[in-house]
Amino acid sequence: MKSRLNLTIEEILVEKMKAYAEKQHKSLSELVEDYFKDTIKPKKRQTFMDIVEQLGSHDIDPKADLKELYYQDPKHGG
């Protein structure tokens, strides 16, 4: 079931959003509804692998002894 909603928005913004909606082949109401749905949707919980992927690449030799590198690092007493 749909409900009507009256909004007061700057006229220039409404005009720009109508043009955007047309390019997206949607109505302005659909855009607003999609935005509302996205706003209340539960956020995806970040996993350990998501965090690791955010770290990006590294320049450590895959054959290196990580324990040895750790103790050679000046921050860890090396």
C-alpha positions in Angstrom: 0.0 0.0 0.0 1.3 3.4 -0.9 0.9 6.7 1.0 1.2 10.3 -0.1 3.9 12.4 1.4 4.2 16.2 1.0 7.7 17.6 1.0 8.9 21.2 0.8 12.1 21.4 -1.2 13.9 24.2 -3.1 12.4 24.5 -6.6 15.8 24.3 -8.3 16.6 21.1 -6.5 13.3 19.6 -7.6 14.0 20.5 -11.2 17.4 19.0 -11.1 16.2 15.8 -9.4 13.4 15.4 -12.0 16.0 15.6 -14.8 18.2 13.1 -13.0 15.2 10.8 -12.4 14.3 11.0 -16.1 17.9 9.9 -17.0 17.6 7.0 -14.6 14.2 6.0 -16.2 12.5 6.5 -12.8 10.0 8.8 -11.2 11.0 11.3 -8.5 8.9 9.3 -6.1 10.8 6.1 -6.9 14.1 7.9 -6.2 12.8 9.2 -2.9 11.5 5.7 -2.0 14.8 4.1 -3.0 16.7 6.6 -0.8 14.4 5.9 2.2 14.8 2.1 1.7 18.6 2.5 1.6 18.6 4.7 4.6 16.8 2.2 6.9 18.5 -0.9 5.5 20.7 -2.6 8.1 24.4 -1.9 7.4 26.5 -4.9 6.4 28.7 -6.0 9.2 32.4 -5.7 8.3 34.2 -9.0 8.3 37.9 -9.6 9.1 38.5 -10.2 5.4 36.9 -6.8 4.5 39.4 -5.1 6.8 42.3 -7.1 5.3 41.3 -6.1 1.8 41.2 -2.5 2.8 44.8 -2.6 3.8 45.9 -3.0 0.1 49.1 -4.5 -1.2 52.4 -4.8 0.6 56.1 -5.2 -0.5 57.0 -8.0 1.8 58.8 -11.0 0.2 56.4 -14.0 0.5 59.4 -16.2 1.5 60.5 -13.8 4.3 60.6 -14.9 7.9 57.9 -12.6 9.4 59.1 -13.2 13.0 62.6 -12.1 12.1 61.3 -9.0 10.3 59.2 -8.2 13.3 62.2 -8.2 15.6 64.4 -6.3 13.1 61.9 -3.4 13.0 63.1 -0.6 15.3 59.6 -0.2 16.8 59.9 -3.7 18.3 63.4 -3.5 19.8 65.4 -4.5 16.7 
